[in-house]
Structures are given as structure tokens and as C-alpha cells.
Amino acid sequence: MNDYLVRTLAREAGILGIVGVTTEVSREAARRHGATPIAAAALAVATTGGILLGALLKVQQRVALKVETNGPLEKLVVEADAYGRVRSYVAQPDVPWPLPIGPDDVAQAIGSEGVLTVVKDLRLKHLYESVMALQSGHLDKELTHYLNQSEQVPSVVEIGVHLDGLGRLAKAGGLLFQRLPGAAPNALDALAERLEDLPPLETLLADGHTPEEVLAMAYGPVEYTVLQHQPLEFRCTCSRERSRQALLTLQPDELLDLLRQGEAVVDCHFCHERYVFGAEELAAIFDERVATAAAEGSGAGAGE
């Protein structure tokens, strides 16, 4: 298991703890976008943040995390689910930046003026959406603020990304601790203080510490139980069939324009997979779209 989360519960203390290593999924996201070191680092931070929020969900639920700012990267988008699957992209993956790159550089590239939007699909009638103004550009602090203020769940989030001397992504990971309902108001205080006394998460990961070891250091004398080890993977939900369905939403005249061009190309923002539809396929899509439009028109006329 390369990338994975460890989910824990300190029942008596009333704390849920999650620590994970996200190096490989972050590298995959950066590879697909041809990201420069600074874009790769920011993408790793955002991807890890999405994974941590996804780890709080129940089965079949999904979360989308979007950061839109005044920084040179402009926008970061992450989608994750309760199964450890994630996909992400950065709007400007080719931003240059001098080495070495640290957390403050990443925050500056993300930008401190903008909005953080969290959208959850909880399998209810309506999506849950929260929009908050950015505070600093340090995404782990932004997510801590979001969880404490918007969801009103006392939480601590830390995300660590380490680049080597050549600007290559060497390690990435994150942790999230939450106070459970009914726990003492100061349940998280001692744990947060221990985290403050520890080296930054990126240093711990770079030194070879595992999520299990980070959990042990964070909990200290507090007894806890390991609930789950969950593998993580970069997985996109795009497909040729979904791209075809997207083309079917176009108007017939728009499809005719594509037919005249001889092909249609659909690119996925998240994974950069490219789906090419030739003239023959476009003609079939056009015929289907015209038939659908005719049926819709006939149905509307019958109801008048």
C-alpha cells in the first residue's frame, strides 16, 4: 500500500484522528498536468486537503473543494469520495518559481485573496455548499477555519509537502483531528499543543515517519484504536461515454459546426484524457440529437 489513510478513534478522549500519506496520488496529479514544482506542490496540498475532507464522509458521498484566488495559480479544484479516490487540477500548471520551495511559497502562489468553496454530495435532495473568504493561502489553515466555523466542528488540519533539491515532489501527506460530539470542550487542546511541539508534518514524512508513527506522537498518552487503513488512488470519473453524453447536450447547429470541422475533441480538466470523435460518430450523435429534439417538440405540442 503506497498511499493510504489511517483512521483512528480515541473514544474516552472524544477525538477522531486521521493521518495519511498522499505522495503518489499527488505525483500522478502533477504528472498529468505537466506541473512545475510550485504548481505540483500546491496541487499536492489541495489534493491532500480534498482527501482529508473525503475521509469524513459516509459511503457513496462525495466532496468537491475549489480554491479561486488572486495568486498566479488562479484556481485549484479537487473532487474526492469516501473510498479514498481523488482527482484534481490546477488552472495554471506552468507557473515558474525559484527553488527551494517551502510552505510560504506555496501559500503565496495560491494567493491570500479569494474564496474557498466546499460542495458536498451527501446523497440528499440538495447539495451542501459553503463559501468562505480565504485568510492566508495556507490551505490547511483555511480548512481548519472552514471546519471550525462553517461546520462548527472543532478541528485541527495540517498538510505537509516536501520537495527535494531539484524541485521534485518527495513526500506529501496530511492529518486531521476532530472533537467528537459530547466530548469535553478542551478535548483537542493537549493534542494541538503536542502537534505544535512536533516538527512540521513535511519534515516528519521526509524523515521516514509513517502515518502510524505520526498518530502515536500526536496522541501521546491518549489511548486510541485504529479503525481502518484505507488505500488512496487518483481516479478520474471521465469516460468516452460521458463525453458522448456531453456532446448530445449541444444544439443541432453546434453539432453541425463540429461535423464541418470533421471531428470533436473533448479534454478532461482533471486527468487530461482526450476523447476524439470522428465525422462518422458525430453524424450518429447529430442524428440522435435531432431525433431527441423532434420527440421533445412533439411531446410539447401534444400537451398544448
N, C-alpha and C positions, 0 to 999 in steps of 0.2 A: 504494500500500500504506500504509494509515494506521497500524495497529498491526502490529508484526512483531518477530520474534526474529532475531538474527544468531548463528549457531553457528560457533565457531572452534576451531582446534587448533594449539597450539604444540608441534610434535612433539618437537623437541630438548629443550625445557624440560620436557615431560611435563605439559602443562596443557590442560584443556578449558575454554573460556570461552564464556559465553552472556550476551548483553545484549539486552534488549527494551524496547520502549515499549508500554504497555498502557492508554493513556488511554481509547480509545474503548470497549473491552470493559468497562472499569471504570465508565465513564459509563452504559453500557447496563444493567449490573447495578444501579447506583444508581437509574436511571430506573424500572426495572421494580418496584423495591421502594419507590419514593417516599421514598428515604433522606434523612435530614437530613445536613448537612455532616459531622458526626463519623461517622455510620454509613456515609456514602459513602466517606470516607477509609479507614476500617477495612476496608470491603468491597473497596476498591481494593488495599489491602495484601494481604489474603487471596487475592484473585483473582490477583494477580501472583505470589504465592508458589506457588499451585497450578500456574500456567503454567510456572514455572521447574522444578518437580518433574516436570511432564509432559514437559518438553523433554529429560529424561534417559531417557525410556522408549523402547522399541522399538515398531515398528509394531503396531497393534491392542492395545496395552497402555493401561491407564487408572490414574489415581491419584485418591484422594479425601483431602481434607485437612479435618479437623474440629477446631475450637477451642471448648472448653467451659470457661467461666470464671466468676469471681465479679464480673466487670465488668458495667456496665449493658447492654451489647450482648448478653450471655449466651452466644450461640453464633454461630459463623461456619462455613459449610460450602462447600467448593469441590470440584468434580469437573473434571478435565482429562484430555486424552489426548495421544498422541504427535503428533497432527496440528495442534496449536495451537487446539483447540476447548475451550471452558471454559464452565461455568455455576456460579453461586454465589448464596448468600443469607445474610442476617443475621437473627437471630431477632427483634431489636428495632430496626427501622429508623427509629423516630421519636424516638430519644433526643436531647434538646436539648443544646447545648454552646456556650459563649461563643466568639466569634471573637477573635483568629486561632487557628487550629488547627495545631499542629506535631506532630512525631513522638511527643513525650512525652504529648501529649493523646490521641493515638490509642492508645498503649500503655495509658494509664490507662483508657480506655473499653473496651478489650479485656479488661483485667484481668490481674493477675500471679499469681493463684492459680487453678489449673485444670489441664486436660490438653490436650495436643496428640495427636491420633490421625491416623496416616497409614495408609491402606489402599491396597494396590496389587493390581490385577488384571493379573498377568503372563502370563495365558493358561496357567496351570498348574492342577493339580488343586485346590489350596487358595490362598486369598487370603493375601497377606503383610500383616501388621498390626503396627504399632508404636505403643505408647502411652507418652508421656513427660510428666512434670510440667513445667508452664511455669516459666520462670526469671524473666522480666521483663515480658512482654506486648509486647515489641518482636518482631514476628513474624519479621523477617529474622534476628535473633539466635537465635530459637527454632529456625528451620530450619537455621541453621549448626550449632547444637548437635545437632540430630537427625541431620544428615548425618555429622557427625564421630563421634558416639557410637553411634547405632543402626546406621547403615550402614557406619561405620568407614571413611569416605572423606574425607580432608582436604579441606575446602571452605570457601569464603567466599561468603556471601549478603548482598546489600544491596538493599533495596527503598525506593524514594523516591516520595512522593506530595506534590504541591503544590496547595494550594487558593488561589484568588485572594482578594482582599479582601472579596468578598461570600460567601465560603464555597463557591464553585463549584469542582468538580474541574477543574483546569487541565492537569496533567500527572501521569502515573503510569508507572512502569517498574521494572525490576529487573535485577540482574546476578547471575551465579553462576559461580564459578571452582572447578575441582576438580583435584586432583593425580591423574594417571593411574597405574595400576599399574606398578611398576618405576621410577618417577621418583625422583629424589633426595628424601630426607625434607624438605629445606628448599626444595623447588621453588616452593612458594607464598609463601614468606616475603617476598621482594622485592616481589612483586606486591601482597600485602596491605599492605605499607608504603606503596607508591605510592597505593593506594586511600585509606589514612588521610590522606595529604597532599593529596588532591584535595578539592574542595568536596563536600558531600553530593550524592547522586545526584539528589534532587529539585531541587537548585539547578542542576546541570548541565543537566537536562532543561528546566527553566524558562527557562534562558538560551539554549535553542535547540540544544543539542548533540544530535547523533544517536547511536544505538547504535554506529555505526561509529567515531565520534569518541571515545566513551567507551572503547571497546575499545582504541583506539590509545593513549589516555592511560594506561589501566591496564597494558597490556603494556609500554609504554616501549620499551626497546631490544630486547626479546624478539621474535624473528621468529615469525610465526603465519600460518596460512592460513584464509581464510573458507570454511567448508564449505557453509553454507546460509543463505538468507534465507527465513524461514517466516512467512506471514501468520497473524494471530490473529483469532479471531472468538468472540463469545458465541453459543453454540448449545446449546439445550436438547434433551434426548432424549425429552421427553414427547410424547404424541400422543393423539388421541382413541381409537385402537385400544388403546393401552396402558392408558388409563383404563378402557376397557370390560373389558379383561382383569382389571384390579384389582377391578372390581365382581363379576366372575364368581367371585372367591375368597371372597365373602361367603356366609354361610349363607342358605338359602332364607327363613328367618323374618326375617333382616335385610333381604333384598330386598323382602319383603312390606311391611315398615315403610316403606321408601322408596316403594313403589308407592302406599301410602295417602297419603303426603305429596305425590304427584303428580310428583316429579322428584328426581333426584340431581345434586349439583354436586360435581365433582372439581377442586380447585385444585392447581396445581403450586407447590411451595415455591420452586423455583428461578426460574422465569420469570413466575409469576403468571398463566399462561394458565388460563382457566376452561373446563371442558368440562361442558355441561349435557345430561343425559339425561332426556327426557320420559317420560311414562307408557307410551307405545307401545314405546319402546326398552327401558324397564325390564321390561315384560311379556315381551318376547322374551328378555332376559337371564335373567329368572326361569325361563322355560320351559327354557332351555338348561341352567341350573344344576340344576334339578330332574331333567332327563334325565341329566345327568352323575352326580348323586348316586345315581340309581336304577341306572345302569350300574355304578358303583363298588360299590354294595351287592350287586348280582347277582354281580359277579365275586368278591367276598369270600365270598359264600355257596357259590359253586361250588367254592371252594378248601378249604372246611372238610370 
